[in-house]
Amino acid sequence: MNDSTPAPDPNQDEIFDLLVVGAGPTGLACAIEAQKAGLHPVLVDKGCICNSLFHYPSHMTFFTTPELLEIGGIPFPSPNPKPTRNEALQYYRQVAAYYNLDIRQYRRVERVTGSDGAFVIHTIDRFGRPGALRARKLVLSTGYYDLPNYIHIPGESLSKVHHYYFDPHPYSGTDVTVIGGKNSAAIAALELWRTGARVTLVHRAAGLHRHVKYWIKPDIENRIKNGEITAWFDSKVVEITPDSVVIETPDGRRTLKNDFVFAMTGYHPDFDFLGSLGVRFEGPDRLPVCNPETLESNVPGIYLAGVIVAGSRTNEIFIENGRFHGLQIAKALASM
């Protein structure tokens, strides 16, 4: 067998009761509750367990307390009032191991065929090899963190432009522009400044977003007031070049020296993938059609969990409330 020949899937003929697309905290919770209800679940993720959390800033601290991140009835021990990213990753790994969850990592779901009771989930691995899994029911818990909201300006594709912020160290001593005015932009600007970057914040609104956390907002406002971080409000970046950014301000256009750009402009669910499965959307926020009690979508046998339930309103569902979606779905399945 050569490398171009797809390896046979040992589970090709196995039919799972439930296949969960997405092995983040909500997806794990869905599989755990299904397992508790006597069902045989499997999870598939294009990356690692809790792939989105893994790509959060390396020194990130959650905005919430440990008990609000718990799943499966397993306590989240942390010496900190607000746990860190690394603590959360360790906790969710341990919960997955405790329940011996069947997680197929690094498999991207390309398409789904079949129908309620007999779905075929077609996947592709890191090396381009196809595979397929069969399941009676399907849960989509794909989150939103993988698809940035692009601003579609010249130069956005340059290698110096990032839509994810991970660690400030490489940017010490450089000119960095942060685009945005919410928590992620504020945190990036502060950490970059404290690591020695010369930071300029550009935001299209008149000030920082009202949802910036109460312990972060005064910090960045004082840095701006003291001139330690330069801020341009009611402004937007209109062009990025290798050595500069061009911003449109109330006083006209300005060209600023620049080495790196962090466009912290938010993210959105994979509406195209949902639509390809037949899921319908309603309203300007593209809310997927689903039963609020069971979370079953308009497509029989396909359930939605986590932030994708809220469409574009990604600030409404977090781990704290999305973790209960698994129980709703498991109850619905157990009653059939």
PyMOL commands that set and color helices and strands:
alter all, ss='L'
color gray80, all
select helices_A, chain A and resi 25-36+51-54+66-69+85-98+169-171+183-194+217-225+271-276+306-310+319-322+325-334
alter helices_A, ss='H'
color red, helices_A
select strands_A, chain A and resi 15-21+41-44+103-104+107-115+118-125+130-140+161-162+175-179+198-202+230-232+236-240+244-249+252-257+260-263+281-282+287-288+302-304
alter strands_A, ss='S'
color yellow, strands_A
deselect
rebuild
show_as cartoon
